[in-house]
């Protein structure tokens, strides 16, 4: 089953897999291992790891050529690159616990990294983290939707999903963000790096019809 379905009317995010690009997480970013059965509360978020192609598909279906050109102009004015900051690095820290199991020494490893988060409204935010790819740090971009947001509908095979219960079989989120919210998401993601911003602009130019 596809994790994300985008149409002119709505975005449908399937919530049943703990390993897909759409997952349930808590305030600290910990992912829910069993979303179908684990109790979901108002403190949980829907985490969508959004791609450029999904963003462009969303804009293509919702925006006029004039609106796309306006967005391109706004993106071109962005001069901040999060990747160039001191907080885009990732490093491991090793600690000796002075404990053993038989002849094994026990060490604790912690990865230190940072995330860049922008609040769009009280139930919607964007998060960007950098992870090591094959040769360099790559931006991983997430849209976070508070699970009790009044702007989404949660349903499963039995109907509406209530908070403080498991999501159940066939769980999905239906969301219909307006153009302003989509523009805010696009502008936030364009801050990842200069190259990423330019990639988005190239894709936007490619969907403007003659």
C-alpha positions in Angstrom: 0.0 0.0 0.0 1.3 3.4 -0.9 2.1 5.6 2.1 1.1 8.9 0.5 -1.6 9.6 -2.0 -1.9 13.2 -3.4 -4.9 14.4 -5.3 -6.5 17.8 -6.0 -9.0 17.3 -3.2 -6.8 15.9 -0.4 -3.7 14.2 0.8 -4.1 10.7 2.3 -1.4 9.5 4.6 -1.5 5.8 5.5 -0.6 5.2 9.2 -0.4 1.5 9.5 3.4 0.8 9.0 6.1 1.5 11.7 8.7 1.6 8.9 7.2 3.6 6.1 7.9 7.2 5.3 4.7 8.1 7.2 4.9 7.2 10.9 3.5 8.1 14.3 5.9 9.7 16.8 5.9 11.4 20.2 7.0 14.8 21.2 10.7 13.7 21.3 10.6 12.0 17.9 10.4 8.4 19.2 8.4 6.3 16.7 5.5 4.2 17.7 6.5 0.6 17.1 2.9 -0.8 16.9 0.7 2.0 15.5 -2.3 -0.3 14.9 -2.6 -1.3 18.6 -0.6 1.1 20.7 -2.7 3.8 22.4 -2.5 7.1 20.5 -2.9 10.3 22.5 -3.1 14.0 21.7 0.7 14.2 22.4 1.4 12.2 19.2 2.3 13.5 15.8 2.0 12.2 12.2 5.5 12.4 10.7 5.6 12.6 6.9 9.1 12.3 5.4 8.3 14.5 2.3 10.2 14.3 -1.0 10.7 17.1 -3.5 8.5 15.1 -6.0 5.6 15.0 -3.5 5.9 18.7 -2.8 5.9 19.5 -6.5 3.0 17.1 -7.2 1.0 18.9 -4.5 1.9 22.3 -5.9 1.1 21.2 -9.5 -2.4 20.2 -8.6 -3.2 23.2 -6.4 -1.5 26.2 -7.8 -2.0 28.3 -10.9 1.0 29.3 -13.1 0.9 32.8 -11.6 1.0 31.4 -8.0 3.9 29.1 -8.9 5.9 32.0 -10.3 5.2 34.0 -7.2 6.5 31.1 -5.1 9.6 30.9 -7.2 10.3 34.6 -6.6 10.0 34.0 -2.9 12.3 31.0 -2.9 14.9 32.9 -4.9 15.1 35.5 -2.1 16.1 32.9 0.5 19.8 33.3 1.4 20.0 31.0 4.5 21.4 27.5 4.1 20.9 25.3 7.1 23.5 22.9 5.9 26.1 25.6 6.1 25.5 26.2 9.8 27.4 24.7 12.7 24.4 22.5 13.6 24.2 20.3 10.5 26.9 17.9 11.8 26.4 14.5 13.4 28.9 12.8 15.7 29.0 9.8 18.0 30.1 10.0 21.6 31.5 6.9 23.5 31.2 6.5 27.2 32.7 3.7 29.4 30.2 2.3 31.8 32.7 0.4 33.9 30.5 -2.7 33.7 31.1 -6.1 32.2 29.2 -9.2 31.1 31.6 -12.1 31.3 34.7 -10.7 29.6 32.8 -8.1 27.6 33.3 -4.4 28.5 30.1 -2.3 28.2 30.2 1.0 26.4 27.4 3.5 25.8 27.2 5.2 22.4 25.2 8.4 21.8 24.8 10.1 18.5 24.7 13.9 18.8 22.8 15.7 16.1 20.5 18.6 15.7 17.2 19.3 14.0 15.9 22.5 12.5 12.2 23.0 13.3 9.8 25.6 12.1 6.3 26.0 13.6 3.8 26.9 10.9 0.8 26.9 13.2 -0.2 25.3 16.5 -0.7 21.8 14.9 1.7 21.9 11.9 5.5 22.2 11.7 8.4 21.3 9.5 11.6 19.5 10.7 14.9 19.2 8.9 17.7 16.9 10.0 20.9 16.0 8.3 22.1 12.3 8.0 25.1 10.9 6.3 24.5 9.6 2.8 27.0 7.8 0.7 29.5 10.7 0.7 28.0 13.7 2.4 25.3 14.9 4.8 21.9 14.9 3.2 18.8 16.7 4.4 15.9 14.7 5.6 12.7 16.7 5.6 9.6 16.0 7.6 6.1 17.5 7.9 4.7 17.0 11.4 1.0 17.2 12.0 -0.4 17.1 15.6 -2.7 14.0 15.7 -5.5 16.0 17.3 -5.4 18.7 14.6 -8.9 19.9 13.6 -7.6 20.1 10.0 -7.3 16.3 9.6 -9.6 13.4 9.6 -8.5 10.0 11.1 -10.3 6.9 9.9 -9.9 3.1 9.8 -11.9 0.2 8.4 -14.4 0.7 11.2 -14.9 4.4 10.8 -13.6 7.4 12.7 -10.6 6.9 15.0 -10.9 8.3 18.5 -7.9 9.4 20.6 -6.7 7.2 23.5 -7.2 4.0 21.4 -5.2 2.2 18.8 -5.4 3.4 15.2 -6.7 0.0 14.0 -6.6 -1.7 10.7 -6.6 0.5 7.6 -5.8 3.6 9.6 -5.3 6.8 7.5 -5.1 10.5 7.8 -6.9 12.7 5.3 -5.6 16.3 5.1 -6.5 19.2 2.8 -4.0 22.0 3.5 -4.6 25.4 1.9 -2.2 27.1 -0.5 -0.7 29.3 2.2 0.2 26.2 4.3 1.8 24.5 1.2 3.8 27.7 0.4 5.0 27.8 4.0 6.1 24.2 3.8 7.9 24.8 0.5 9.7 27.9 1.8 10.8 26.1 5.0 12.2 23.1 3.0 14.1 25.4 0.6 16.2 26.6 3.5 17.9 23.1 3.7 20.7 24.1 1.4 21.4 26.3 -1.6 21.4 23.2 -3.9 18.1 21.9 -2.4 16.5 25.3 -2.9 17.7 25.4 -6.5 16.4 21.9 -7.2 12.9 22.9 -6.0 13.0 26.0 -8.3 14.0 23.9 -11.3 11.2 21.5 -10.6 8.7 24.4 -10.2 9.8 25.9 -13.5 9.3 22.6 -15.2 5.6 22.4 -14.3 4.7 25.9 -15.5 2.7 25.4 -18.7 3.3 27.6 -21.7 
